[in-house]
Amino acid sequence: MPKFFLLLKLLVLCISPGLAQTPDNNDTQFWNETTVTFPLIKKKDESGKTTEKLSFFINGNIRFRENMSRFSDERAGFGLVYKHNKYVSFTPSYLYAAQQPAPGRNLYESRLRMAVTFENRWKNFSIDDRNLVEYRFRNSSADSVRYRNRLRFVYPLVKNDKEIVAPFVQEEVFYDFREKAFSRSDLVLGVTRKLSSNVSADFFYQWQANRSGSPKHLNILGVNFKIKID
């Protein structure tokens, strides 16, 4: 439990610099994503535990910007998750995004994505490293290709052999091949809470730093729901 309070303290320390930015360079937003997963192929591992070898998912995302005062972003997508083994998984997917960064301005893009995730679990924590490449077809600017690397640490808190919450911290960096530079970085702190056997939610704070465009810094509060249909 002391480690959980340490994580909360770290969250406060990370939020403070973002809130100190000038209004022109700073915005507070709210993000929500809901993912529904349908297991297609299940397989038992060496210990007899059933794992999902292949799954199909659909997701939807909404976002509010300008200090959470204006609805400005809708996204929807689908994809597959193939678990090669307990350490490696592959995720091809598609995402459509419609954005309204300012009243009367509409941006649309389609993204073809491929991710390879490396993961290892120990008794008390787990680490995963996602490597994602996405090709962005955009209506208002030139198409681009980005590489995204996300490293995440998860430390579940367990009581009486039951997981209460699972605090996590992750860092993701974006490299734009068109700009030939790292264009963005995201630091995320949050907790995962199981709401039922098939439903869980991630409650998180995210600090985003952008190399170009405006605003330069985002403070993001969000909740992501994950639903599994057996």
C-alpha positions as CSV (number, residue, x, y, z in Angstrom):
1,M,0.0,0.0,0.0
2,P,2.8,2.6,0.7
3,K,3.9,2.1,-2.9
4,F,0.4,3.0,-4.1
5,F,0.6,6.4,-2.2
6,L,4.1,6.9,-3.7
7,L,2.5,6.5,-7.1
8,L,-0.1,9.1,-6.3
9,K,2.6,11.5,-5.1
10,L,4.4,11.0,-8.4
11,L,1.2,11.7,-10.2
12,V,0.8,15.1,-8.5
13,L,4.4,16.0,-9.2
14,C,4.0,15.2,-12.9
15,I,0.7,17.2,-13.2
16,S,2.1,20.3,-11.6
17,P,4.6,21.3,-14.4
18,G,1.9,20.9,-17.0
19,L,-0.6,23.1,-15.2
20,A,2.1,25.8,-15.0
21,Q,2.2,26.3,-18.7
22,T,0.8,29.5,-20.3
23,P,-2.8,29.3,-21.6
24,D,-1.7,29.6,-25.3
25,N,0.6,26.6,-24.9
26,N,-1.6,24.5,-22.6
27,D,-5.0,22.8,-22.7
28,T,-6.9,20.4,-20.4
29,Q,-8.8,17.7,-22.2
30,F,-10.9,14.6,-21.4
31,W,-10.5,11.4,-23.3
32,N,-12.7,8.3,-23.3
33,E,-12.2,5.0,-25.2
34,T,-14.3,1.9,-25.2
35,T,-12.9,-1.4,-26.6
36,V,-15.0,-4.5,-27.1
37,T,-13.1,-7.7,-27.6
38,F,-14.4,-11.0,-29.1
39,P,-12.1,-14.0,-28.5
40,L,-12.0,-16.1,-31.7
41,I,-9.5,-18.9,-30.8
42,K,-8.7,-20.1,-27.4
43,K,-5.9,-22.5,-26.4
44,K,-4.6,-24.1,-23.2
45,D,-1.0,-23.4,-22.2
46,E,1.4,-25.7,-20.5
47,S,-0.2,-25.2,-17.0
48,G,-3.7,-25.9,-18.3
49,K,-4.8,-22.2,-18.3
50,T,-6.9,-21.1,-21.2
51,T,-5.5,-18.2,-23.2
52,E,-6.9,-16.2,-26.1
53,K,-4.8,-17.1,-29.1
54,L,-6.7,-14.8,-31.6
55,S,-9.1,-12.0,-30.8
56,F,-11.1,-9.4,-32.7
57,F,-11.8,-6.0,-31.3
58,I,-13.7,-2.8,-32.1
59,N,-13.2,0.5,-30.4
60,G,-14.6,4.0,-30.2
61,N,-13.0,7.2,-28.8
62,I,-14.4,10.6,-28.0
63,R,-12.4,13.7,-26.7
64,F,-13.2,17.1,-25.3
65,R,-10.8,20.0,-25.6
66,E,-10.5,23.6,-24.6
67,N,-10.6,22.9,-20.9
68,M,-13.1,20.1,-21.5
69,S,-15.7,22.6,-22.9
70,R,-16.0,21.5,-26.5
71,F,-16.5,18.0,-28.1
72,S,-14.0,17.9,-30.8
73,D,-12.8,14.4,-31.7
74,E,-14.4,11.1,-32.7
75,R,-12.5,7.9,-33.6
76,A,-13.5,4.4,-34.4
77,G,-11.5,1.3,-35.4
78,F,-11.1,-2.4,-35.4
79,G,-8.4,-5.0,-35.4
80,L,-7.0,-8.4,-34.5
81,V,-4.7,-9.5,-31.6
82,Y,-2.7,-12.6,-32.3
83,K,-0.7,-14.0,-29.4
84,H,2.3,-15.8,-30.8
85,N,3.2,-16.9,-27.3
86,K,3.1,-15.5,-23.8
87,Y,5.8,-13.0,-24.6
88,V,5.0,-11.7,-28.1
89,S,1.7,-10.6,-29.8
90,F,0.9,-9.0,-33.1
91,T,-1.9,-6.4,-33.6
92,P,-2.9,-5.3,-37.2
93,S,-5.6,-2.6,-37.0
94,Y,-7.5,0.2,-38.7
95,L,-8.5,3.6,-37.2
96,Y,-10.7,6.4,-38.6
97,A,-10.4,9.8,-36.9
98,A,-12.6,12.9,-37.4
99,Q,-11.3,16.0,-35.6
100,Q,-12.5,19.6,-35.1
101,P,-9.5,21.5,-33.7
102,A,-11.3,24.8,-34.2
103,P,-14.9,25.7,-35.0
104,G,-15.5,25.3,-38.7
105,R,-12.3,23.3,-39.3
106,N,-12.6,19.6,-40.0
107,L,-9.8,17.1,-40.2
108,Y,-10.2,13.5,-41.3
109,E,-7.7,10.7,-41.5
110,S,-7.5,6.9,-41.9
111,R,-4.7,5.0,-40.2
112,L,-3.4,1.5,-41.1
113,R,-1.5,0.2,-38.1
114,M,0.7,-2.7,-37.2
115,A,2.0,-3.3,-33.6
116,V,4.3,-5.9,-32.1
117,T,4.2,-6.1,-28.3
118,F,6.8,-7.8,-26.1
119,E,5.6,-8.7,-22.6
120,N,6.9,-10.4,-19.5
121,R,5.0,-11.1,-16.3
122,W,6.4,-11.8,-12.9
123,K,4.7,-12.5,-9.6
124,N,4.4,-8.8,-8.5
125,F,4.6,-6.8,-11.7
126,S,4.7,-6.9,-15.5
127,I,6.4,-5.0,-18.3
128,D,5.3,-4.6,-21.9
129,D,6.9,-2.8,-24.8
130,R,4.6,-2.0,-27.8
131,N,6.2,-1.1,-31.2
132,L,3.6,0.4,-33.5
133,V,3.9,1.7,-37.1
134,E,1.0,3.6,-38.6
135,Y,0.4,5.0,-42.1
136,R,-1.8,8.1,-41.9
137,F,-4.0,9.1,-44.9
138,R,-5.0,12.7,-44.2
139,N,-7.4,15.0,-46.0
140,S,-5.8,18.4,-45.1
141,S,-2.1,17.7,-45.2
142,A,0.4,15.3,-46.6
143,D,0.2,11.6,-45.6
144,S,2.8,10.5,-43.1
145,V,4.2,7.5,-41.4
146,R,4.9,7.3,-37.6
147,Y,6.7,4.9,-35.3
148,R,5.4,4.8,-31.8
149,N,7.1,3.1,-28.9
150,R,5.3,2.6,-25.6
151,L,6.9,1.1,-22.5
152,R,4.5,0.3,-19.6
153,F,5.0,-1.0,-16.1
154,V,2.1,-2.5,-14.1
155,Y,2.1,-3.3,-10.4
156,P,-1.1,-5.0,-9.3
157,L,-2.2,-4.6,-5.7
158,V,-3.6,-7.8,-4.3
159,K,-5.5,-8.6,-1.1
160,N,-6.6,-12.1,-0.1
161,D,-5.4,-13.4,-3.5
162,K,-7.7,-10.9,-5.3
163,E,-6.6,-8.0,-7.3
164,I,-7.9,-4.6,-6.0
165,V,-6.4,-2.2,-8.5
166,A,-3.4,-2.3,-10.8
167,P,-1.5,1.0,-10.9
168,F,0.5,1.5,-14.1
169,V,2.9,4.0,-15.6
170,Q,3.8,4.3,-19.3
171,E,5.8,6.5,-21.6
172,E,5.2,6.7,-25.3
173,V,7.4,8.5,-27.9
174,F,6.4,9.3,-31.5
175,Y,8.8,9.5,-34.4
176,D,7.5,11.0,-37.7
177,F,9.3,9.8,-40.8
178,R,8.1,12.7,-42.8
179,E,9.5,15.3,-40.4
180,K,12.5,13.0,-39.6
181,A,12.2,13.9,-35.9
182,F,10.5,12.8,-32.7
183,S,7.3,14.8,-32.7
184,R,5.5,13.9,-29.5
185,S,5.9,12.2,-26.1
186,D,3.2,11.0,-23.7
187,L,3.6,10.2,-20.0
188,V,0.6,8.3,-18.5
189,L,-0.1,7.4,-14.8
190,G,-3.2,5.5,-13.9
191,V,-4.9,2.5,-12.3
192,T,-6.9,-0.4,-13.8
193,R,-10.0,-1.5,-11.9
194,K,-12.0,-4.6,-12.7
195,L,-15.7,-3.7,-12.6
196,S,-16.8,-7.3,-13.3
197,S,-15.4,-10.5,-14.7
198,N,-15.7,-9.2,-18.3
199,V,-15.4,-5.4,-17.8
200,S,-12.5,-3.3,-16.6
201,A,-11.7,0.4,-16.6
202,D,-8.4,2.4,-16.8
203,F,-8.5,5.8,-14.9
204,F,-5.6,7.9,-15.9
205,Y,-3.8,11.2,-16.2
206,Q,-1.7,11.9,-19.3
207,W,0.8,14.7,-19.9
208,Q,1.5,15.2,-23.6
209,A,4.3,17.3,-25.1
210,N,4.1,18.2,-28.8
211,R,7.1,19.4,-30.8
212,S,5.0,21.3,-33.3
213,G,1.6,22.8,-33.5
214,S,-0.5,24.3,-30.8
215,P,-1.1,23.7,-27.9
216,K,2.4,22.4,-27.0
217,H,1.3,20.7,-23.8
218,L,-1.8,18.9,-22.9
219,N,-3.1,17.8,-19.5
220,I,-5.5,14.9,-20.1
221,L,-7.9,13.1,-17.8
222,G,-9.5,10.0,-19.0
223,V,-11.2,6.7,-18.6
224,N,-11.0,3.7,-20.9
225,F,-13.4,0.9,-20.7
226,K,-12.5,-2.7,-21.8
227,I,-15.3,-5.2,-22.4
228,K,-14.8,-8.8,-23.3
229,I,-17.6,-10.8,-25.0
230,D,-17.0,-14.6,-24.3
